[in-house]
Amino acid sequence: MRVYISVDMEGIAGVVHESQTDPTTPAFAAEYGRFRRLMTAEANAAVEGALAAGATRVLVNDSHWHMRNLLAEELHQ
């Protein structure tokens, strides 16, 4: 079974308003790195769940902003 996972920052735990997902918003720019880590952690949880359910291949797509938010070095291998 192959699984496709699309991850967007607006849906992760801890984000309560879309302005928190915009790195150009001065009030939230300092927190943006934390949201990137949370987004990556939640993507990893979804990957691990898919593998536990029998997936043989998992493709993860970063669907937020310019699509450069997931921390590649922290993604599930």
PQR file of N, CA, C, O and H, with PARSE charges and radii, in Angstrom:
ATOM      1  N   MET A   1       0.860  -1.181   0.000 -0.4000 1.5000
ATOM      2  CA  MET A   1       0.000   0.000   0.000 -0.0000 2.0000
ATOM      3  C   MET A   1       0.899   1.234   0.000  0.5500 1.7000
ATOM      4  O   MET A   1       1.862   1.307   0.762 -0.5500 1.4000
ATOM      5  N   ARG A   2       0.584   2.188  -0.845 -0.4000 1.5000
ATOM      6  CA  ARG A   2       1.309   3.452  -0.909 -0.0000 2.0000
ATOM      7  C   ARG A   2       0.415   4.534  -0.317  0.5500 1.7000
ATOM      8  O   ARG A   2      -0.797   4.544  -0.533 -0.5500 1.4000
ATOM      9  H   ARG A   2      -0.199   2.129  -1.464  0.4000 1.0000
ATOM     10  N   VAL A   3       1.031   5.448   0.435 -0.4000 1.5000
ATOM     11  CA  VAL A   3       0.283   6.501   1.126 -0.0000 2.0000
ATOM     12  C   VAL A   3       0.872   7.859   0.753  0.5500 1.7000
ATOM     13  O   VAL A   3       2.091   8.029   0.710 -0.5500 1.4000
ATOM     14  H   VAL A   3       2.016   5.441   0.611  0.4000 1.0000
ATOM     15  N   TYR A   4      -0.005   8.820   0.485 -0.4000 1.5000
ATOM     16  CA  TYR A   4       0.373  10.205   0.199 -0.0000 2.0000
ATOM     17  C   TYR A   4      -0.137  11.061   1.351  0.5500 1.7000
ATOM     18  O   TYR A   4      -1.326  11.027   1.670 -0.5500 1.4000
ATOM     19  H   TYR A   4      -0.995   8.682   0.520  0.4000 1.0000
ATOM     20  N   ILE A   5       0.748  11.825   1.975 -0.4000 1.5000
ATOM     21  CA  ILE A   5       0.376  12.683   3.103 -0.0000 2.0000
ATOM     22  C   ILE A   5       0.682  14.127   2.724  0.5500 1.7000
ATOM     23  O   ILE A   5       1.819  14.461   2.389 -0.5500 1.4000
ATOM     24  H   ILE A   5       1.713  11.852   1.716  0.4000 1.0000
ATOM     25  N   SER A   6      -0.330  14.972   2.779 -0.4000 1.5000
ATOM     26  CA  SER A   6      -0.172  16.389   2.498 -0.0000 2.0000
ATOM     27  C   SER A   6      -0.289  17.141   3.821  0.5500 1.7000
ATOM     28  O   SER A   6      -1.288  17.014   4.528 -0.5500 1.4000
ATOM     29  H   SER A   6      -1.253  14.700   3.051  0.4000 1.0000
ATOM     30  N   VAL A   7       0.737  17.923   4.149 -0.4000 1.5000
ATOM     31  CA  VAL A   7       0.796  18.600   5.443 -0.0000 2.0000
ATOM     32  C   VAL A   7       0.748  20.111   5.239  0.5500 1.7000
ATOM     33  O   VAL A   7       1.512  20.666   4.449 -0.5500 1.4000
ATOM     34  H   VAL A   7       1.548  18.026   3.574  0.4000 1.0000
ATOM     35  N   ASP A   8      -0.162  20.772   5.965 -0.4000 1.5000
ATOM     36  CA  ASP A   8      -0.272  22.231   5.911 -0.0000 2.0000
ATOM     37  C   ASP A   8      -0.188  22.758   7.329  0.5500 1.7000
ATOM     38  O   ASP A   8      -0.751  22.162   8.246 -0.5500 1.4000
ATOM     39  H   ASP A   8      -0.782  20.321   6.606  0.4000 1.0000
ATOM     40  N   MET A   9       0.499  23.855   7.518 -0.4000 1.5000
ATOM     41  CA  MET A   9       0.756  24.376   8.859 -0.0000 2.0000
ATOM     42  C   MET A   9      -0.515  24.823   9.584  0.5500 1.7000
ATOM     43  O   MET A   9      -0.568  24.765  10.812 -0.5500 1.4000
ATOM     44  H   MET A   9       0.956  24.339   6.773  0.4000 1.0000
ATOM     45  N   GLU A  10      -1.527  25.264   8.856 -0.4000 1.5000
ATOM     46  CA  GLU A  10      -2.752  25.719   9.523 -0.0000 2.0000
ATOM     47  C   GLU A  10      -3.465  24.613  10.291  0.5500 1.7000
ATOM     48  O   GLU A  10      -4.306  24.898  11.144 -0.5500 1.4000
ATOM     49  H   GLU A  10      -1.484  25.311   7.858  0.4000 1.0000
ATOM     50  N   GLY A  11      -3.147  23.371  10.003 -0.4000 1.5000
ATOM     51  CA  GLY A  11      -3.842  22.268  10.661 -0.0000 2.0000
ATOM     52  C   GLY A  11      -3.105  21.645  11.829  0.5500 1.7000
ATOM     53  O   GLY A  11      -3.626  20.716  12.445 -0.5500 1.4000
ATOM     54  H   GLY A  11      -2.465  23.138   9.310  0.4000 1.0000
ATOM     55  N   ILE A  12      -1.905  22.124  12.160 -0.4000 1.5000
ATOM     56  CA  ILE A  12      -1.142  21.473  13.220 -0.0000 2.0000
ATOM     57  C   ILE A  12      -1.567  21.954  14.610  0.5500 1.7000
ATOM     58  O   ILE A  12      -2.120  23.041  14.775 -0.5500 1.4000
ATOM     59  H   ILE A  12      -1.481  22.879  11.660  0.4000 1.0000
ATOM     60  N   ALA A  13      -1.289  21.109  15.593 -0.4000 1.5000
ATOM     61  CA  ALA A  13      -1.597  21.452  16.987 -0.0000 2.0000
ATOM     62  C   ALA A  13      -0.798  22.684  17.403  0.5500 1.7000
ATOM     63  O   ALA A  13       0.372  22.825  17.046 -0.5500 1.4000
ATOM     64  H   ALA A  13      -0.840  20.226  15.459  0.4000 1.0000
ATOM     65  N   GLY A  14      -1.426  23.555  18.146 -0.4000 1.5000
ATOM     66  CA  GLY A  14      -0.753  24.749  18.638 -0.0000 2.0000
ATOM     67  C   GLY A  14      -0.988  25.985  17.793  0.5500 1.7000
ATOM     68  O   GLY A  14      -0.810  27.102  18.279 -0.5500 1.4000
ATOM     69  H   GLY A  14      -2.376  23.441  18.436  0.4000 1.0000
ATOM     70  N   VAL A  15      -1.380  25.816  16.551 -0.4000 1.5000
ATOM     71  CA  VAL A  15      -1.668  26.952  15.682 -0.0000 2.0000
ATOM     72  C   VAL A  15      -3.153  27.264  15.811  0.5500 1.7000
ATOM     73  O   VAL A  15      -4.003  26.432  15.493 -0.5500 1.4000
ATOM     74  H   VAL A  15      -1.525  24.909  16.156  0.4000 1.0000
ATOM     75  N   VAL A  16      -3.454  28.458  16.275 -0.4000 1.5000
ATOM     76  CA  VAL A  16      -4.855  28.824  16.489 -0.0000 2.0000
ATOM     77  C   VAL A  16      -5.326  29.937  15.556  0.5500 1.7000
ATOM     78  O   VAL A  16      -6.513  30.261  15.520 -0.5500 1.4000
ATOM     79  H   VAL A  16      -2.763  29.134  16.534  0.4000 1.0000
ATOM     80  N   HIS A  17      -4.394  30.520  14.803 -0.4000 1.5000
ATOM     81  CA  HIS A  17      -4.770  31.583  13.871 -0.0000 2.0000
ATOM     82  C   HIS A  17      -3.806  31.558  12.701  0.5500 1.7000
ATOM     83  O   HIS A  17      -2.614  31.303  12.875 -0.5500 1.4000
ATOM     84  H   HIS A  17      -3.430  30.257  14.833  0.4000 1.0000
ATOM     85  N   GLU A  18      -4.324  31.825  11.503 -0.4000 1.5000
ATOM     86  CA  GLU A  18      -3.490  31.746  10.312 -0.0000 2.0000
ATOM     87  C   GLU A  18      -2.301  32.707  10.337  0.5500 1.7000
ATOM     88  O   GLU A  18      -1.297  32.443   9.677 -0.5500 1.4000
ATOM     89  H   GLU A  18      -5.292  32.033  11.362  0.4000 1.0000
ATOM     90  N   SER A  19      -2.385  33.803  11.072 -0.4000 1.5000
ATOM     91  CA  SER A  19      -1.259  34.737  11.121 -0.0000 2.0000
ATOM     92  C   SER A  19      -0.030  34.107  11.770  0.5500 1.7000
ATOM     93  O   SER A  19       1.093  34.553  11.533 -0.5500 1.4000
ATOM     94  H   SER A  19      -3.202  34.018  11.609  0.4000 1.0000
ATOM     95  N   GLN A  20      -0.233  33.075  12.584 -0.4000 1.5000
ATOM     96  CA  GLN A  20       0.885  32.379  13.207 -0.0000 2.0000
ATOM     97  C   GLN A  20       1.703  31.586  12.190  0.5500 1.7000
ATOM     98  O   GLN A  20       2.843  31.214  12.468 -0.5500 1.4000
ATOM     99  H   GLN A  20      -1.145  32.713  12.776  0.4000 1.0000
ATOM    100  N   THR A  21       1.143  31.331  11.040 -0.4000 1.5000
ATOM    101  CA  THR A  21       1.809  30.514  10.030 -0.0000 2.0000
ATOM    102  C   THR A  21       2.523  31.355   8.979  0.5500 1.7000
ATOM    103  O   THR A  21       3.074  30.817   8.018 -0.5500 1.4000
ATOM    104  H   THR A  21       0.217  31.633  10.814  0.4000 1.0000
ATOM    105  N   ASP A  22       2.514  32.655   9.157 -0.4000 1.5000
ATOM    106  CA  ASP A  22       3.139  33.574   8.204 -0.0000 2.0000
ATOM    107  C   ASP A  22       4.451  34.088   8.798  0.5500 1.7000
ATOM    108  O   ASP A  22       4.421  34.871   9.747 -0.5500 1.4000
ATOM    109  H   ASP A  22       2.067  33.092   9.937  0.4000 1.0000
ATOM    110  N   PRO A  23       5.599  33.670   8.263 -0.5600 1.5000
ATOM    111  CA  PRO A  23       6.878  34.096   8.834  0.2800 2.0000
ATOM    112  C   PRO A  23       7.156  35.582   8.688  0.5500 1.7000
ATOM    113  O   PRO A  23       8.091  36.100   9.298 -0.5500 1.4000
ATOM    114  N   THR A  24       6.343  36.284   7.877 -0.4000 1.5000
ATOM    115  CA  THR A  24       6.546  37.719   7.712 -0.0000 2.0000
ATOM    116  C   THR A  24       5.727  38.545   8.699  0.5500 1.7000
ATOM    117  O   THR A  24       5.860  39.768   8.740 -0.5500 1.4000
ATOM    118  H   THR A  24       5.583  35.863   7.381  0.4000 1.0000
ATOM    119  N   THR A  25       4.879  37.888   9.496 -0.4000 1.5000
ATOM    120  CA  THR A  25       4.097  38.597  10.511 -0.0000 2.0000
ATOM    121  C   THR A  25       5.009  38.855  11.707  0.5500 1.7000
ATOM    122  O   THR A  25       5.425  37.903  12.368 -0.5500 1.4000
ATOM    123  H   THR A  25       4.772  36.895   9.463  0.4000 1.0000
ATOM    124  N   PRO A  26       5.332  40.121  12.006 -0.5600 1.5000
ATOM    125  CA  PRO A  26       6.295  40.423  13.070  0.2800 2.0000
ATOM    126  C   PRO A  26       5.973  39.763  14.420  0.5500 1.7000
ATOM    127  O   PRO A  26       6.882  39.308  15.113 -0.5500 1.4000
ATOM    128  N   ALA A  27       4.724  39.711  14.786 -0.4000 1.5000
ATOM    129  CA  ALA A  27       4.362  39.157  16.091 -0.0000 2.0000
ATOM    130  C   ALA A  27       4.654  37.663  16.199  0.5500 1.7000
ATOM    131  O   ALA A  27       4.811  37.148  17.306 -0.5500 1.4000
ATOM    132  H   ALA A  27       3.985  40.081  14.223  0.4000 1.0000
ATOM    133  N   PHE A  28       4.730  36.964  15.077 -0.4000 1.5000
ATOM    134  CA  PHE A  28       4.903  35.513  15.113 -0.0000 2.0000
ATOM    135  C   PHE A  28       6.184  35.022  14.441  0.5500 1.7000
ATOM    136  O   PHE A  28       6.456  33.821  14.454 -0.5500 1.4000
ATOM    137  H   PHE A  28       4.603  37.383  14.178  0.4000 1.0000
ATOM    138  N   ALA A  29       6.968  35.911  13.862 -0.4000 1.5000
ATOM    139  CA  ALA A  29       8.178  35.487  13.156 -0.0000 2.0000
ATOM    140  C   ALA A  29       9.116  34.697  14.063  0.5500 1.7000
ATOM    141  O   ALA A  29       9.750  33.741  13.616 -0.5500 1.4000
ATOM    142  H   ALA A  29       6.747  36.886  13.852  0.4000 1.0000
ATOM    143  N   ALA A  30       9.208  35.086  15.325 -0.4000 1.5000
ATOM    144  CA  ALA A  30      10.093  34.390  16.260 -0.0000 2.0000
ATOM    145  C   ALA A  30       9.595  32.978  16.571  0.5500 1.7000
ATOM    146  O   ALA A  30      10.391  32.103  16.911 -0.5500 1.4000
ATOM    147  H   ALA A  30       8.692  35.862  15.688  0.4000 1.0000
ATOM    148  N   GLU A  31       8.288  32.751  16.459 -0.4000 1.5000
ATOM    149  CA  GLU A  31       7.709  31.438  16.756 -0.0000 2.0000
ATOM    150  C   GLU A  31       7.661  30.526  15.535  0.5500 1.7000
ATOM    151  O   GLU A  31       7.361  29.339  15.669 -0.5500 1.4000
ATOM    152  H   GLU A  31       7.641  33.462  16.183  0.4000 1.0000
ATOM    153  N   TYR A  32       7.945  31.046  14.370 -0.4000 1.5000
ATOM    154  CA  TYR A  32       7.803  30.277  13.142 -0.0000 2.0000
ATOM    155  C   TYR A  32       8.639  29.005  13.152  0.5500 1.7000
ATOM    156  O   TYR A  32       8.190  27.965  12.672 -0.5500 1.4000
ATOM    157  H   TYR A  32       8.189  32.010  14.261  0.4000 1.0000
ATOM    158  N   GLY A  33       9.839  29.076  13.690 -0.4000 1.5000
ATOM    159  CA  GLY A  33      10.687  27.891  13.782 -0.0000 2.0000
ATOM    160  C   GLY A  33      10.051  26.795  14.622  0.5500 1.7000
ATOM    161  O   GLY A  33      10.150  25.614  14.291 -0.5500 1.4000
ATOM    162  H   GLY A  33      10.204  29.921  14.081  0.4000 1.0000
ATOM    163  N   ARG A  34       9.400  27.188  15.704 -0.4000 1.5000
ATOM    164  CA  ARG A  34       8.706  26.211  16.552 -0.0000 2.0000
ATOM    165  C   ARG A  34       7.576  25.549  15.781  0.5500 1.7000
ATOM    166  O   ARG A  34       7.385  24.338  15.893 -0.5500 1.4000
ATOM    167  H   ARG A  34       9.320  28.148  15.973  0.4000 1.0000
ATOM    168  N   PHE A  35       6.829  26.310  15.006 -0.4000 1.5000
ATOM    169  CA  PHE A  35       5.739  25.742  14.219 -0.0000 2.0000
ATOM    170  C   PHE A  35       6.269  24.809  13.129  0.5500 1.7000
ATOM    171  O   PHE A  35       5.618  23.819  12.795 -0.5500 1.4000
ATOM    172  H   PHE A  35       6.984  27.293  14.915  0.4000 1.0000
ATOM    173  N   ARG A  36       7.445  25.117  12.573 -0.4000 1.5000
ATOM    174  CA  ARG A  36       8.062  24.218  11.591 -0.0000 2.0000
ATOM    175  C   ARG A  36       8.403  22.882  12.253  0.5500 1.7000
ATOM    176  O   ARG A  36       8.185  21.822  11.667 -0.5500 1.4000
ATOM    177  H   ARG A  36       7.974  25.921  12.844  0.4000 1.0000
ATOM    178  N   ARG A  37       8.934  22.936  13.467 -0.4000 1.5000
ATOM    179  CA  ARG A  37       9.272  21.695  14.183 -0.0000 2.0000
ATOM    180  C   ARG A  37       8.016  20.896  14.495  0.5500 1.7000
ATOM    181  O   ARG A  37       8.007  19.672  14.357 -0.5500 1.4000
ATOM    182  H   ARG A  37       9.111  23.797  13.943  0.4000 1.0000
ATOM    183  N   LEU A  38       6.944  21.588  14.920 -0.4000 1.5000
ATOM    184  CA  LEU A  38       5.686  20.893  15.203 -0.0000 2.0000
ATOM    185  C   LEU A  38       5.110  20.267  13.937  0.5500 1.7000
ATOM    186  O   LEU A  38       4.615  19.140  13.964 -0.5500 1.4000
ATOM    187  H   LEU A  38       6.952  22.582  15.032  0.4000 1.0000
ATOM    188  N   MET A  39       5.175  21.000  12.834 -0.4000 1.5000
ATOM    189  CA  MET A  39       4.659  20.486  11.561 -0.0000 2.0000
ATOM    190  C   MET A  39       5.425  19.223  11.150  0.5500 1.7000
ATOM    191  O   MET A  39       4.826  18.245  10.702 -0.5500 1.4000
ATOM    192  H   MET A  39       5.577  21.916  12.813  0.4000 1.0000
ATOM    193  N   THR A  40       6.732  19.254  11.305 -0.4000 1.5000
ATOM    194  CA  THR A  40       7.561  18.097  10.964 -0.0000 2.0000
ATOM    195  C   THR A  40       7.252  16.920  11.882  0.5500 1.7000
ATOM    196  O   THR A  40       7.160  15.782  11.421 -0.5500 1.4000
ATOM    197  H   THR A  40       7.218  20.048  11.669  0.4000 1.0000
ATOM    198  N   ALA A  41       7.093  17.185  13.175 -0.4000 1.5000
ATOM    199  CA  ALA A  41       6.782  16.120  14.128 -0.0000 2.0000
ATOM    200  C   ALA A  41       5.434  15.468  13.813  0.5500 1.7000
ATOM    201  O   ALA A  41       5.298  14.249  13.911 -0.5500 1.4000
ATOM    202  H   ALA A  41       7.169  18.110  13.549  0.4000 1.0000
ATOM    203  N   GLU A  42       4.449  16.269  13.439 -0.4000 1.5000
ATOM    204  CA  GLU A  42       3.139  15.713  13.110 -0.0000 2.0000
ATOM    205  C   GLU A  42       3.185  14.937  11.796  0.5500 1.7000
ATOM    206  O   GLU A  42       2.494  13.929  11.652 -0.5500 1.4000
ATOM    207  H   GLU A  42       4.560  17.260  13.360  0.4000 1.0000
ATOM    208  N   ALA A  43       3.982  15.390  10.846 -0.4000 1.5000
ATOM    209  CA  ALA A  43       4.154  14.627   9.605 -0.0000 2.0000
ATOM    210  C   ALA A  43       4.796  13.279   9.920  0.5500 1.7000
ATOM    211  O   ALA A  43       4.392  12.253   9.372 -0.5500 1.4000
ATOM    212  H   ALA A  43       4.544  16.210  10.963  0.4000 1.0000
ATOM    213  N   ASN A  44       5.790  13.281  10.801 -0.4000 1.5000
ATOM    214  CA  ASN A  44       6.440  12.029  11.190 -0.0000 2.0000
ATOM    215  C   ASN A  44       5.465  11.087  11.882  0.5500 1.7000
ATOM    216  O   ASN A  44       5.511   9.878  11.653 -0.5500 1.4000
ATOM    217  H   ASN A  44       6.118  14.114  11.246  0.4000 1.0000
ATOM    218  N   ALA A  45       4.592  11.613  12.714 -0.4000 1.5000
ATOM    219  CA  ALA A  45       3.594  10.773  13.381 -0.0000 2.0000
ATOM    220  C   ALA A  45       2.664  10.131  12.360  0.5500 1.7000
ATOM    221  O   ALA A  45       2.299   8.963  12.493 -0.5500 1.4000
ATOM    222  H   ALA A  45       4.555  12.595  12.900  0.4000 1.0000
ATOM    223  N   ALA A  46       2.282  10.897  11.339 -0.4000 1.5000
ATOM    224  CA  ALA A  46       1.413  10.347  10.292 -0.0000 2.0000
ATOM    225  C   ALA A  46       2.147   9.268   9.497  0.5500 1.7000
ATOM    226  O   ALA A  46       1.557   8.246   9.148 -0.5500 1.4000
ATOM    227  H   ALA A  46       2.579  11.846  11.231  0.4000 1.0000
ATOM    228  N   VAL A  47       3.423   9.492   9.212 -0.4000 1.5000
ATOM    229  CA  VAL A  47       4.222   8.494   8.491 -0.0000 2.0000
ATOM    230  C   VAL A  47       4.316   7.211   9.318  0.5500 1.7000
ATOM    231  O   VAL A  47       4.102   6.115   8.799 -0.5500 1.4000
ATOM    232  H   VAL A  47       3.902  10.323   9.495  0.4000 1.0000
ATOM    233  N   GLU A  48       4.635   7.352  10.601 -0.4000 1.5000
ATOM    234  CA  GLU A  48       4.756   6.179  11.466 -0.0000 2.0000
ATOM    235  C   GLU A  48       3.433   5.415  11.563  0.5500 1.7000
ATOM    236  O   GLU A  48       3.428   4.185  11.592 -0.5500 1.4000
ATOM    237  H   GLU A  48       4.808   8.242  11.022  0.4000 1.0000
ATOM    238  N   GLY A  49       2.327   6.132  11.613 -0.4000 1.5000
ATOM    239  CA  GLY A  49       1.013   5.487  11.627 -0.0000 2.0000
ATOM    240  C   GLY A  49       0.738   4.738  10.337  0.5500 1.7000
ATOM    241  O   GLY A  49       0.217   3.623  10.353 -0.5500 1.4000
ATOM    242  H   GLY A  49       2.331   7.131  11.590  0.4000 1.0000
ATOM    243  N   ALA A  50       1.093   5.359   9.219 -0.4000 1.5000
ATOM    244  CA  ALA A  50       0.885   4.699   7.921 -0.0000 2.0000
ATOM    245  C   ALA A  50       1.732   3.431   7.810  0.5500 1.7000
ATOM    246  O   ALA A  50       1.251   2.403   7.334 -0.5500 1.4000
ATOM    247  H   ALA A  50       1.516   6.264   9.206  0.4000 1.0000
ATOM    248  N   LEU A  51       2.980   3.502   8.245 -0.4000 1.5000
ATOM    249  CA  LEU A  51       3.854   2.327   8.192 -0.0000 2.0000
ATOM    250  C   LEU A  51       3.342   1.218   9.111  0.5500 1.7000
ATOM    251  O   LEU A  51       3.378   0.040   8.755 -0.5500 1.4000
ATOM    252  H   LEU A  51       3.370   4.337   8.632  0.4000 1.0000
ATOM    253  N   ALA A  52       2.868   1.606  10.291 -0.4000 1.5000
ATOM    254  CA  ALA A  52       2.324   0.625  11.236 -0.0000 2.0000
ATOM    255  C   ALA A  52       1.075  -0.053  10.671  0.5500 1.7000
ATOM    256  O   ALA A  52       0.767  -1.194  11.016 -0.5500 1.4000
ATOM    257  H   ALA A  52       2.839   2.563  10.580  0.4000 1.0000
ATOM    258  N   ALA A  53       0.361   0.663   9.799 -0.4000 1.5000
ATOM    259  CA  ALA A  53      -0.860   0.110   9.198 -0.0000 2.0000
ATOM    260  C   ALA A  53      -0.564  -0.708   7.942  0.5500 1.7000
ATOM    261  O   ALA A  53      -1.479  -1.240   7.314 -0.5500 1.4000
ATOM    262  H   ALA A  53       0.611   1.589   9.519  0.4000 1.0000
ATOM    263  N   GLY A  54       0.712  -0.807   7.580 -0.4000 1.5000
ATOM    264  CA  GLY A  54       1.059  -1.654   6.448 -0.0000 2.0000
ATOM    265  C   GLY A  54       1.532  -0.940   5.193  0.5500 1.7000
ATOM    266  O   GLY A  54       1.736  -1.584   4.164 -0.5500 1.4000
ATOM    267  H   GLY A  54       1.455  -0.375   8.090  0.4000 1.0000
ATOM    268  N   ALA A  55       1.709   0.359   5.252 -0.4000 1.5000
ATOM    269  CA  ALA A  55       2.191   1.074   4.066 -0.0000 2.0000
ATOM    270  C   ALA A  55       3.587   0.590   3.694  0.5500 1.7000
ATOM    271  O   ALA A  55       4.427   0.345   4.560 -0.5500 1.4000
ATOM    272  H   ALA A  55       1.543   0.882   6.088  0.4000 1.0000
ATOM    273  N   THR A  56       3.818   0.459   2.405 -0.4000 1.5000
ATOM    274  CA  THR A  56       5.132   0.054   1.918 -0.0000 2.0000
ATOM    275  C   THR A  56       5.924   1.251   1.394  0.5500 1.7000
ATOM    276  O   THR A  56       7.144   1.197   1.245 -0.5500 1.4000
ATOM    277  H   THR A  56       3.136   0.658   1.701  0.4000 1.0000
ATOM    278  N   ARG A  57       5.199   2.321   1.123 -0.4000 1.5000
ATOM    279  CA  ARG A  57       5.827   3.550   0.641 -0.0000 2.0000
ATOM    280  C   ARG A  57       4.974   4.722   1.088  0.5500 1.7000
ATOM    281  O   ARG A  57       3.748   4.690   0.987 -0.5500 1.4000
ATOM    282  H   ARG A  57       4.207   2.365   1.244  0.4000 1.0000
ATOM    283  N   VAL A  58       5.649   5.777   1.593 -0.4000 1.5000
ATOM    284  CA  VAL A  58       4.934   6.971   2.055 -0.0000 2.0000
ATOM    285  C   VAL A  58       5.585   8.195   1.414  0.5500 1.7000
ATOM    286  O   VAL A  58       6.804   8.359   1.470 -0.5500 1.4000
ATOM    287  H   VAL A  58       6.645   5.803   1.675  0.4000 1.0000
ATOM    288  N   LEU A  59       4.775   9.040   0.812 -0.4000 1.5000
ATOM    289  CA  LEU A  59       5.240  10.289   0.224 -0.0000 2.0000
ATOM    290  C   LEU A  59       4.619  11.435   1.014  0.5500 1.7000
ATOM    291  O   LEU A  59       3.402  11.496   1.191 -0.5500 1.4000
ATOM    292  H   LEU A  59       3.785   8.907   0.766  0.4000 1.0000
ATOM    293  N   VAL A  60       5.475  12.345   1.489 -0.4000 1.5000
ATOM    294  CA  VAL A  60       4.998  13.491   2.269 -0.0000 2.0000
ATOM    295  C   VAL A  60       5.178  14.751   1.441  0.5500 1.7000
ATOM    296  O   VAL A  60       6.248  14.992   0.881 -0.5500 1.4000
ATOM    297  H   VAL A  60       6.463  12.295   1.345  0.4000 1.0000
ATOM    298  N   ASN A  61       4.116  15.558   1.366 -0.4000 1.5000
ATOM    299  CA  ASN A  61       4.131  16.810   0.618 -0.0000 2.0000
ATOM    300  C   ASN A  61       3.940  17.978   1.578  0.5500 1.7000
ATOM    301  O   ASN A  61       3.003  17.984   2.376 -0.5500 1.4000
ATOM    302  H   ASN A  61       3.247  15.362   1.821  0.4000 1.0000
ATOM    303  N   ASP A  62       4.822  18.956   1.501 -0.4000 1.5000
ATOM    304  CA  ASP A  62       4.693  20.200   2.271 -0.0000 2.0000
ATOM    305  C   ASP A  62       3.755  21.106   1.477  0.5500 1.7000
ATOM    306  O   ASP A  62       4.095  21.543   0.377 -0.5500 1.4000
ATOM    307  H   ASP A  62       5.583  18.950   0.853  0.4000 1.0000
ATOM    308  N   SER A  63       2.590  21.385   2.024 -0.4000 1.5000
ATOM    309  CA  SER A  63       1.577  22.169   1.311 -0.0000 2.0000
ATOM    310  C   SER A  63       1.405  23.579   1.867  0.5500 1.7000
ATOM    311  O   SER A  63       0.409  24.240   1.571 -0.5500 1.4000
ATOM    312  H   SER A  63       2.314  21.030   2.918  0.4000 1.0000
ATOM    313  N   HIS A  64       2.358  24.047   2.666 -0.4000 1.5000
ATOM    314  CA  HIS A  64       2.198  25.362   3.278 -0.0000 2.0000
ATOM    315  C   HIS A  64       3.101  26.407   2.618  0.5500 1.7000
ATOM    316  O   HIS A  64       4.276  26.161   2.343 -0.5500 1.4000
ATOM    317  H   HIS A  64       3.166  23.511   2.907  0.4000 1.0000
ATOM    318  N   TRP A  65       2.509  27.584   2.375 -0.4000 1.5000
ATOM    319  CA  TRP A  65       3.200  28.792   1.927 -0.0000 2.0000
ATOM    320  C   TRP A  65       4.016  28.502   0.683  0.5500 1.7000
ATOM    321  O   TRP A  65       3.437  28.206  -0.362 -0.5500 1.4000
ATOM    322  H   TRP A  65       1.555  27.784   2.598  0.4000 1.0000
ATOM    323  N   HIS A  66       5.349  28.574   0.751 -0.4000 1.5000
ATOM    324  CA  HIS A  66       6.209  28.322  -0.407 -0.0000 2.0000
ATOM    325  C   HIS A  66       6.697  26.873  -0.454  0.5500 1.7000
ATOM    326  O   HIS A  66       7.589  26.522  -1.226 -0.5500 1.4000
ATOM    327  H   HIS A  66       5.820  28.814   1.600  0.4000 1.0000
ATOM    328  N   MET A  67       6.089  26.047   0.393 -0.4000 1.5000
ATOM    329  CA  MET A  67       6.371  24.604   0.429 -0.0000 2.0000
ATOM    330  C   MET A  67       7.825  24.294   0.789  0.5500 1.7000
ATOM    331  O   MET A  67       8.441  23.386   0.231 -0.5500 1.4000
ATOM    332  H   MET A  67       5.364  26.332   1.021  0.4000 1.0000
ATOM    333  N   ARG A  68       8.359  25.073   1.740 -0.4000 1.5000
ATOM    334  CA  ARG A  68       9.717  24.838   2.242 -0.0000 2.0000
ATOM    335  C   ARG A  68       9.701  24.944   3.764  0.5500 1.7000
ATOM    336  O   ARG A  68      10.527  25.649   4.345 -0.5500 1.4000
ATOM    337  H   ARG A  68       7.859  25.810   2.194  0.4000 1.0000
ATOM    338  N   ASN A  69       8.779  24.258   4.404 -0.4000 1.5000
ATOM    339  CA  ASN A  69       8.595  24.398   5.841 -0.0000 2.0000
ATOM    340  C   ASN A  69       9.010  23.165   6.638  0.5500 1.7000
ATOM    341  O   ASN A  69       9.523  23.282   7.751 -0.5500 1.4000
ATOM    342  H   ASN A  69       8.108  23.686   3.932  0.4000 1.0000
ATOM    343  N   LEU A  70       8.789  21.993   6.068 -0.4000 1.5000
ATOM    344  CA  LEU A  70       9.191  20.770   6.759 -0.0000 2.0000
ATOM    345  C   LEU A  70      10.708  20.747   6.904  0.5500 1.7000
ATOM    346  O   LEU A  70      11.435  21.132   5.988 -0.5500 1.4000
ATOM    347  H   LEU A  70       8.373  21.898   5.163  0.4000 1.0000
ATOM    348  N   LEU A  71      11.172  20.299   8.049 -0.4000 1.5000
ATOM    349  CA  LEU A  71      12.607  20.212   8.291 -0.0000 2.0000
ATOM    350  C   LEU A  71      13.106  18.870   7.763  0.5500 1.7000
ATOM    351  O   LEU A  71      12.944  17.840   8.417 -0.5500 1.4000
ATOM    352  H   LEU A  71      10.582  19.986   8.793  0.4000 1.0000
ATOM    353  N   ALA A  72      13.705  18.890   6.592 -0.4000 1.5000
ATOM    354  CA  ALA A  72      14.100  17.663   5.898 -0.0000 2.0000
ATOM    355  C   ALA A  72      14.991  16.776   6.758  0.5500 1.7000
ATOM    356  O   ALA A  72      14.855  15.552   6.735 -0.5500 1.4000
ATOM    357  H   ALA A  72      13.836  19.727   6.061  0.4000 1.0000
ATOM    358  N   GLU A  73      15.890  17.376   7.508 -0.4000 1.5000
ATOM    359  CA  GLU A  73      16.817  16.586   8.319 -0.0000 2.0000
ATOM    360  C   GLU A  73      16.131  15.900   9.500  0.5500 1.7000
ATOM    361  O   GLU A  73      16.717  15.023  10.135 -0.5500 1.4000
ATOM    362  H   GLU A  73      16.001  18.370   7.527  0.4000 1.0000
ATOM    363  N   GLU A  74      14.898  16.294   9.793 -0.4000 1.5000
ATOM    364  CA  GLU A  74      14.161  15.674  10.896 -0.0000 2.0000
ATOM    365  C   GLU A  74      13.022  14.770  10.422  0.5500 1.7000
ATOM    366  O   GLU A  74      12.325  14.177  11.245 -0.5500 1.4000
ATOM    367  H   GLU A  74      14.422  17.006   9.277  0.4000 1.0000
ATOM    368  N   LEU A  75      12.828  14.658   9.115 -0.4000 1.5000
ATOM    369  CA  LEU A  75      11.758  13.807   8.597 -0.0000 2.0000
ATOM    370  C   LEU A  75      12.098  12.330   8.762  0.5500 1.7000
ATOM    371  O   LEU A  75      13.263  11.935   8.705 -0.5500 1.4000
ATOM    372  H   LEU A  75      13.395  15.139   8.446  0.4000 1.0000
ATOM    373  N   HIS A  76      11.075  11.536   8.964 -0.4000 1.5000
ATOM    374  CA  HIS A  76      11.221  10.084   9.093 -0.0000 2.0000
ATOM    375  C   HIS A  76      11.924   9.529   7.867  0.5500 1.7000
ATOM    376  O   HIS A  76      11.606   9.907   6.740 -0.5500 1.4000
ATOM    377  H   HIS A  76      10.129  11.857   9.010  0.4000 1.0000
ATOM    378  N   GLN A  77      12.863   8.648   8.078 -0.4000 1.5000
ATOM    379  CA  GLN A  77      13.597   8.039   6.956 -0.0000 2.0000
ATOM    380  C   GLN A  77      12.946   6.750   6.609  0.5500 1.7000
ATOM    381  O   GLN A  77      13.392   6.060   5.692 -0.5500 1.4000
ATOM    382  H   GLN A  77      13.121   8.340   8.994  0.4000 1.0000
TER
END
